[in-house]
Amino acid sequence: MYWSRILTEIAGERERQTKISGTVRHDLPLWITVLGEEFGKVCRDILRSREDGVLPVQMSVLLRHARMELIQLAAVAVATIEHLDELAKS
């Protein structure tokens, strides 16, 4: 299924983030801030792709970047959920 490829990409991004930063444990307000920052990047790219005068090649780049940011956003959401689950166990 198509969505399984997307979930595989999210898992790969989650692993990449862990390799870079290790196991990160923020408090909930900071997790929400990080998620908001990633979402803001997606919004920026989508809005830029709708601007007048954007050439098709530029739009393609912006939309690919938005997709990459969505994968990162999803991976951060997974990390947040992992942390919440750990807190619930303790």
Disulfide bonds with the S-S distance in Angstrom:
none
